[in-house]
Amino acid sequence: MEQFIIFLVMFVTIIGPSSVIAAIGYASIRALGRNPSAAGKILQAMIIALVFAQAIAVIALLVLFQLFGRG
């Protein structure tokens, strides 16, 4: 049962940031299609959002390993 919980939590920690990254990519492409001259501002906001999404994923995995780590 513990292995299933670990698998479920790892699945959520992977799917969550992945869906955020997909949504950011979709929104940025739509924004660039509407206003190509704002590429610099869109890129900057996209990079910041990607960094935060990856940070959340890393923190979630660290918490997971701390809670379920064997040792």
C-alpha positions in Angstrom: 0.0 0.0 0.0 2.9 2.4 0.8 4.3 1.8 -2.7 1.0 2.8 -4.3 0.9 6.0 -2.2 4.4 6.8 -3.3 3.5 6.2 -6.9 0.4 8.3 -6.7 2.3 11.2 -5.1 5.1 11.0 -7.6 2.5 10.9 -10.4 0.8 14.1 -9.1 4.2 15.9 -8.6 5.0 15.1 -12.3 1.6 15.8 -13.9 1.0 19.1 -12.0 4.0 21.0 -13.2 3.8 19.4 -16.6 0.3 20.7 -17.1 1.4 24.1 -15.9 4.2 24.1 -18.5 1.8 23.0 -21.2 -0.7 25.8 -20.3 2.2 28.4 -20.3 3.3 27.3 -23.7 -0.2 27.4 -25.1 -0.9 30.8 -23.7 2.4 32.2 -24.8 1.9 31.0 -28.4 -1.5 32.5 -28.5 -0.2 35.8 -27.1 2.6 35.9 -29.7 0.1 35.2 -32.4 -2.0 38.2 -31.3 0.9 40.6 -30.7 4.3 39.6 -32.1 5.9 42.9 -31.1 5.5 42.0 -27.4 7.8 39.0 -27.7 10.3 40.2 -25.1 7.7 40.8 -22.4 5.9 37.5 -23.1 9.2 35.6 -23.1 10.2 37.1 -19.7 6.9 36.3 -18.1 7.0 32.8 -19.6 10.5 32.1 -18.2 9.5 33.3 -14.7 6.4 31.1 -14.7 8.4 28.1 -15.9 11.0 28.6 -13.1 8.3 28.7 -10.5 6.6 25.6 -11.9 9.9 23.7 -11.9 10.7 24.9 -8.3 7.3 23.6 -7.1 8.1 20.2 -8.7 11.5 20.0 -7.1 10.2 21.0 -3.7 7.4 18.4 -4.0 9.9 15.7 -4.9 12.2 16.7 -2.0 9.2 16.5 0.4 8.3 13.1 -1.1 11.7 11.7 -0.6 11.9 13.1 2.9 8.6 11.6 3.9 9.1 8.2 2.2 12.8 7.9 2.2 14.3 4.7 3.5 17.3 5.0 5.7 
